[in-house]
Each structure stands twice: as structure tokens, then as C-alpha cells.
Amino acid sequence: MGTKTSVRMDGNVAIVSINNPPMNVWNRAITDELIATFERLDLDDNVKVVILTGAGKAFCAGLALSADDNFSSGGSEVTTFEEREHRDSGGTFTLTAFRMRKVTIAAINGVAVGIGATCTLPCDFRVTHKDAKIGFVFARRGVTAEASSLAAASTYFLPKLIGHARALEVTMSGRVQKASHPSLSGLWAELVDKPEDVLPAALKLAHEVADNCSLVSLAVSKALMWRDAGTPEGQHLLDSPSVFELGQGDGKEGVASFLQKRPPQFPGRVPRDLPSFYPWWKTVNVKL
């Protein structure tokens, strides 16, 4: 593991921690380490769920703005845009998280501002505590919601998660608000009372999913939701092979375990047992 992140296992659940004290500010090392870790875990048949959290009291307080951590070479001013050199780091990680076929949970144990907030958006679940400070602060830094670290494709994810009106409110105001604020309510799978309850709640959810759900079914289902065909007819054409192929493997075990009133023992593993039609979409090449 790298110097700014760490991984530990809790059964078949991987817990990945950002570890850059005191506030876990985001830098290039964190980007590179998280991408490598998530890609490795996604290929591991023994891993069912991945939790992303922060070490200490903070989740991630945003992009490191010091010269030592500057993302441009030598901290020098850059006046022209070149796609290869300036592919934003926040976006490269969130796209990695978005492509994960395993279940992902963000356990937001403390302040999550800027990239600290946006890096959680492609996760399948987000768990935090009611007083955690959450902020999409880019308008107050003179950049757009797709600039600097936030270009984490957040203008794609955020409206789909909380609706356009609330997405505009939280990004255009640039406020840092408590997680319990109504404008953020649609983001959370669970909102607990205390910071120390966040990771246990995320682990409980992770093991519930790992122990009771078909990982193949989950991988296909979330891809169907995010990469839909755009019309009911097109979606039906995607749903049909999914129903057929999943019914041959995990589907049989799901029905049998239900009828026999026992916990399921799904044989399918991800990525090993993904159906033949997966993936059905054309991936845009962003690795110029």
C-alpha cells in the first residue's frame, strides 16, 4: 500500500482509508494510490464490498493548495490547456470508482469539502453523521463545478442523486453545510448521530449486502441504472438478456434459498461470472 492511503480487510469487505493528517487533504499521491487500489480490489474475486473512509477525524478537507502539493509541475502558472497534461486528478479517480463492479460505500466520518465531497458521488452508498460538514465550494474559489479537483464528473452525478434544483443550490451557493441539511438529504443511505458510528454503520451495511445479495446481479443492476439505453424500449432490450443469463446461475440459488428458508450461497463472482453481454456500452476513452 502507499504512503497516503491504507487498506485492511474485514472478512470480504475492504476498508480503504485516506491517511494524510491532519485533514486528509487531497494530492497527487492520494489519486494515484486510490486508483491503483480500487482497480486491484475490483479484480479480486474474494472482495465483495469496498468502503472508502478517512483516517482520523476528517474524511477529506479538499484539494491541497500548498506549493508542495500543487498538481501542476513545480507549482508554475499554466496558461494553456493540453488534454493529456491537464486531465484532472479528481476526475480520474471518480471515473475509476464509477467503473467499479464491486459494491462501493463512502463512510464519511468527518468534513468532506471539494474533492472530499465529490469523490463520494459515484459510490453506491454514502454513510455519514448528521453534523459532518459537507461543501461543494468551487464557486467560492473562482472555478466551476468541473474545475480543479471537482472535475470529478460531479455535474453528471450530483443532479442525478439529488435533483437539478438542489444540485444548483449546493454548487451555486458554495456553502459548507451540515449533512443533515435538507438540500443534502438525498445523498445519504444512512445518517447516524456521531462520527464514531459512521464506519460501524458502513460495515454493517457492507456485510448485509455481501451476505445476502448476488454480486453479479448488483454489478449488472447498477450498470443498467447508470448506463441506461435512454428509452423504455431500449432498456427492455438490455433487461431481457440480464433476466435470462442471471436466471441460469445466481438466480437459481436465490429462488432455492428462498424456498428452503436459508441464507443464499450465491456462486457468482465479480468479475469472473459477469454475463456475456456485459459491458453493452461503448466506453469513452479519457486516457489520451
Buried (B, 14 or more C-beta within 10 A) or exposed (E): EBEBBBBEEBBBBBBBBBBBEEBBBBBEBBBBBBBBBBEEBBEBEEBBBBBBBBBBBBBBBBBBBEEEBBBEEEEEEEEEEEEEEEBBBBBBBBBBBBBBBBBBBBBBBBBBBBBBBBBBBBBBBBBBBBEBBBBBBBBEBEBEBBEBBBBBBBBBBBBEBBEEEBBEBBBEBBBBBEBBEEBBEEBBBBBBEEBEBBBEBBBEBBBEBBBEBBBBBBBBBBBBEEBEBEEEEEBEEBBEBBEEBBEEBBBEBBEEBEEEEEEBEBEBBBBEBBBEEBEBEEEEEEEE
